[in-house]
Amino acid sequence: MTGVLPEADTISFARGIPSPDMFPVALLAESARRAVERDGRVALNYGPPGGYGPLREWLGDRHGVAPGRVLVLPGSLIGLNLVVEHLFRPGGRAIVEAPTYDRMLHSLSAIGADVVTVDRGGDGLDLDRLHGLATGEPRPKLLYLLPTFHNPTGTCLTIDERHDLVDLALEHELLVFEDDAYGLLRVDGDALPNVADLLRARGGDDLAVFSSSFSKSVAPGLRVGYLVVPESLGGPIEALATRTYVSPPLLPQAQLHDFLAAGNLDPHLEFLRTLLRPRRDTLLDVLAARMPPEATWTRPDGGYFLWLELPATIDAVELERRARDVGVRFVPGGGFFHGDRGRNTARLAFSYPSVDQVRVGAERLTALVREELDR
C-alpha cells in the first residue's frame, strides 16, 4: 500500500480514513456514467468557483439556504483555509477547543493568528471561560468548534450545550465556524441539530459558518467538501477560491449529485453503521478488559475516533515509537493542543482496520501500556 494507507504489516489507528469495504463502488460507477451522459458537456469543462450548480441546489435545499450560499470545494480543508485567509491577519484572535483538529491549528499558526483555547472535556465546553474570551480584547474573529463526533475525542455536545452556545454567540455576536465532517456517521442515539441551524432559527444567520465533507461518508477520492456561509462571506470566499485554483473538478461533483439525487445516501449511511459499530465496540471491549484502571477513554456514538487518556507517567510519543515495533500505529494527542499539553493522550481511529485487526491492535497496545507502567 502507498500514500496515506498503512503498510500491509501494520495495524493503524492513526489516520481517520475509511476502509475500502465502505465505498459504494457499484453505485458510484453508475452515477459516474449517468453524470457524463446527462451533463458531460458541462461537468467535463471548467466551472465556477462555487462548484457544480445542481449539487449547490441540492445542498441548499438540505440546509434551508439559497444555493449561492453553498460553496462546493475540492475537500473541506480548502474551505477551512479560505475562511481563515479571509478573516485573519497576523494578531487576529481565534478561539478553538482544547483539544481540536490539528489542521486548523496549522492554518491559524501559518497566518500568525492569536489562538486562545477553551477546554473540551467530558462535561462539554467550558462556557464560563468562553464567555470571558468572547468579551476580551482583542475581540475574537471566530470560534472554531466540532460539536458532533469531535476530532480528536469523538464526543458530542448535548442539545442543552448547543442551545447555551447559541445563546452565547448571539449575546456576543461571535462568528461560529462549525466543522461537521463526521456528523452523518452516527451509530448510536438520535441525531442532534447543527449549531448553525440553531443559530439560523434564532436570527443569527450571519454568525454561522458550516463546513462538511463527503470524504468520510461516501468516498475521499471524490474530493468533495462544502461550506454554507452567510451572504456577506459568499462573494469574498469565492474570490479567494479563484486565486487558489482555476476551476473545481466538476465531474466528481456531478457524480456525487447523481448519487445523492438517486436517494442513495441514507441506505449507504445505514450500511456504514453496520461496519463502524462492530469496529468501535471491539476497541471499547478490549480497552475495558485490558487497560489499567488509571487509563480513561471516550465512548463515541459515531464518527471515526476515540480519545485515550493514559496514566500520567506515560509519554504517548514514546509509546507510539514502541508501538511501531509491534506493528501498531496511533496519533499522540499533543498535536491536537495549542501549547504544551496532552503528553499522555492519544487519538485512536477505528475506521480503517477490520474487526479482527482492531482486536489484535488494541491487545498489542494495551500490553505496551501495562509494560510501561511496570517499568
N, C-alpha and C positions, 0 to 999 in steps of 0.2 A: 504494500500500500504506500501511497505517496501523499504529499501535501499535508493537509490537516488531519488525515486519517492516521490512527495509531499503527505502529508496526505489528506484524502478524503475531508475534510472540508476546505482545503487551496487552494487558487489560487496562483500559484507560477510563478513568473517572474525570479526566481533565477537561477536554473541550465539550461545550454544550452543543453537540451535533446529533442529528437523527441517525439511526441505524438504517442501512439500505432497505430492510424489510418494511420500513414505514412509508416508502414512496408509493403513490398511486400510479405506477408506471403505465399500465394499460390505459387508464382514464386520461392521463396527460398526453399519451401518444395520440389518442383520438381527438383530444382538444387541440393539439398542435396541427393535425391535419385539417380540422374544420376551420381553425383560425386562418390558415393560409388560404384555403379555398374560398372562405367567405370574405376575408378582408385583407388578403395578402398585398394588394396594391398600396394599402396604407401601412400595414404593420411591417412590411419589409423596407420601408423608406425611413428617412429622417422624420422626427416628430417634435412636437412642442415640449418644452422642458418640464411641464406639469404632467406629462405622461399620456397614455392611451385613453382617449375620450370615453369610450364605453365603460372602462374599468373605473375611471373617476366618477362616472354617474352611478355605477353600482355601489361604490364605497360611500358616495354622498348619501344615497338612499339609506344605506345601512346605519350611518351615523347621524342622519337627520340634518344634513347641511347641504348647501349648494355645491355642485361639483367643482366650482372654481376654488373652493377652499380645501380641496383634496389635492395633494401633490404626490404622484406615484414616482418612486425613485428607485435607482439600482441598489437596493438594500437600505435598511433603516439607519445604518450608521452614517450614511451620506446625509440623510435628513438631520440627524443629530448635529453633525459638523456644520451644516449650513445654518442651523439656528444659532449655534454658538458663534459662528463667524459674524452673523448679522447683529447679534445682541451685544457682544462683548468687545471691549477694548482693554488693553492692559490695565489692571487695577479694578475692573468691574467685578462686583461681588456676585457669587453664585452660592446658593445653599444646596448641599447634597446630603444624602443619607450616609451614615457610617454603620456598616459598610455600604458600598454602592458599586454599580457597574464600572469596571476599571477603564473601559474605553472612554467614558465620559470624563473621568479624571484626567486621562491623557489629553483629551481635546481642550479642556479648560486650562490645563498646565501649559499647553503649546501656545495658547493665545495670551498667557500672562494674567489670567483671572485671579481674583482674590477668592479662594474657596474656603467656606466655613461649613461646619458639619452639624447635623442633628442625629442623634443616635437612633438606629432602627433595631430594636430588640424584640424579645418575646412579648413585650407589652405594647408593641407598635412604635409609633414615632413619639419622641419626647416633645409634646406640644408646648410645654412651658418654655423650653429652650427655643423652639421655633418662633413663638411669639416675640421673644427677645431679639432674635436675629431679624425678624421682619420689620421691627421698628428701629433697628440700629442704623448706624452710619458707617460706610456708605449704604445707601438704600440698595437692597439686592435686586438684581435684574430678573432672577427667576429662582424657583425651587424645582429641582430635578428629583423625581422620585419614581419608583417602580412599585405601585401598590399591590399588584397581583402577580404571585409566583415570582417574587423578588429575586433578582440576580445580584448577589450570590446566595441568599439564605433560603429561598423557596417559600417564604412566608407571604401571607396576605394581610392587608389592613382590613379590619372588620367594617361593617356598614356604619357603625357609630363613629369609628375613627375617620372614615371618609367624610361623613357629614361634618365632623369637627374641623377637618382640614378645609372643607369648602367654606365654613364659617370664617376661619382664619384668613383664607385667601381673599374673600370678599371684604373683610374688615380692613385689611392692609393693602388691598389692590395688588396682590402678589401674583405674578405670572407663574402658572404651574405647568411644567413640562412632564407629562405622564408617558412613561415608556412602558409599552404593553406587548412585548414580543411573545410572551408566553400565556397570555390570558385565555386563549381558546383551549388550552391543554389541561382542562380540569378533569381529574379522575374521581374526586370525592366532593360531596357537598353541592350547594347551589351556587350558580353564577352570581357575582356581585356587580353592581353598576360601576361603570368607569367614573373616575373623579371628574373627567372632562364633561360627561353627560350630566352629572350632578351640578357642576358649575353652570352649564348652559341652562338647566332648568331653573336656576336661581338668578338668572340675569347676568351671569358672569362669563358670557361667551368670549369676551375679549381677553379673558385671563387663562384660557385653556388651549394648550398645545398637546395634541395626542399623536403618539408615534406607535406604529405597529409594523409587522412584517409577516410574510407568508413563508419565510425560511424555515421556521420551526414547525408550522402546521401543515405545509404542503411539500415544499422542496427548496432547499437553499440554492440549488443550481439555477433556479429561475431568476434569482436576484431581484425580487420584487418586495420593496418596503414602501411605506407611505406615511405622510403627515396629514393631519387635519389641523388647520391653523385658523386663527382669527382673520377676518378680512384684511386687517391692517398689515398682516405679515405675508399674505399670499404673493403679492407683487414683488416685494424685496427678496423673498426666498427663491422665487422663480428666476429673478435676475441674477442671483448668485449662482444658481444651477447652470445658467447659460455660460458662465465663466468657468464652470467645472468640467462640463462635457458638452459636446456638440448636440447630442440627442440621447435621450434614454433609449434602451433597447425595447422597441415596441412589440416585437414578436412574442417574447415570453409574457409580456403584459396581456396581449391579445389571447394567448394560450390560456393564461390563468383566468381571464374573464370568461372564456368559454367554459372552463371547469366549474367556476362559481355559478354562472348563469344556468348551467345544466342541473343545479341542485346537488352537486357532489360534495360540498363542504361538510355538511352535518354528518352524513354517513361516514365520511372519511375520519372526522374527529372521533366518532364513536369507535371506529377501528383502532385509532391511535390509543384510545384509553385501554383497549384490551392488551396492548403491547407495553404501555408505560406503567400501568398499575402493578403487574407482577414484578417488573424490574424494581420499582420503588419498594414494594413490600418485601422483596428478598433482601434488599440492602438494609431496610429497617430491622428485619428479623435477625440478621447476622450481627448488626451493631448491638441490638438488645441482648443477644445471647453471649457475645464475646468481648465487648468493650468493657474496660474497667469502669467502676462506678464514678470515678472522677470526671469522666467524659460526658458531654451532653450533645444533643443534636436536634435539629428541627424535624418535624413530620409534615412535609409539604402535601397539600391536597391536589397538586398538579404541577405542571412545568417539568423542568429537567433537573433541578438541583436540590441538594440537601446541604445544610451548613453544620459543620462539626467543630465543636469547641473541645480541644484536647486538654489534658491536665496541664497546669501552668508550667510545669518543668519541661515540657516537650516543645522543641522548636520545630514547627511544621516544615520549614525549608530543609532542615537536616533530615527530618523524617521522609520527605519526598525523595531526597537523594538515595536513602536506603531502600525506599520502596521500588525505585527503578531497578535495583539489583535483583529484585524478586519478580520483576515483570509487571509492576503496577504503577500507574501514574495518577496524580491528582493535582489540584492547584492550591498551593499555600495561600492562606487568607490575607496576608499582609498587603498584597497588591490591590485589594478592594477598599482600602482605607486611605484617606488623605492624612498623611503624617505617619508616625511610627506606632502603629497599633496592629493587633491581630497576629502577633507572633505565634500563638498556639492555636490558630484556627485554620480550617481547610474547607474548600468547596468540593463536593463530590457530585459529579454529573452521572446520572444513571440511565441516560437516554441511548447511548451507543452500544454498550456491551449487552450480550444476551443474558437471559436469566441465570444460566449456569456460570457465565463469566462474572456476573455481578457477585454471585455467591463465592466463587473462588477468590476473586479480587478482594472482597471485603474480609474474607477469612485471613488472607495474607496481611492485609493492612492492620487488622486488629491484633494479629500476632506480633507485628512490629511494635505497635503501641505498648503492648504488655512487656516486650523485651526492653523498650526504652525506660519504662518505669522500673523494671528490675535492675537496670544499670544504675 
